[in-house]
Amino acid sequence: MDVLESDKEVLVKMDVPGMERKDLHVEIDEGVLVVRGERIQEKEDKGDNYLHLERGYGAFIRRFRLPDYIDQSHISATCKDGLLQIHLSKLPGKKKEVKAITIN
């Protein structure tokens, strides 16, 4: 998962190869972006013995706490060619606060 930030939005990019929109669920739960899905193995080859298997199958969940400057009413998502993109608009006038911590 990659998270990019511009002046107007935060963009979350997530590789979901072989998955379709119907396999994915995106929601906001108390200020946390939740992405969950399940990759189901297409068929079981009972006669074949795998020497190496890199593609993972099964359920997954990713959580990302949203900053308070995200407008939770303006969030959109697209999924195309194995890439899920979630666009999180920023609230106008609200800025990211950065506080320096002194190291003793």
Secondary structure, 3 states (H helix, E strand, C coil): CEEEECCCEEEEEEECCCCCHHHEEEEEECCEEEEEEEECCCCCCCCCCCCCCCCCCEEEEEEEECCCCEEEEEEEEEEECCEEEEEEEECCCCCCCCCCCCCC
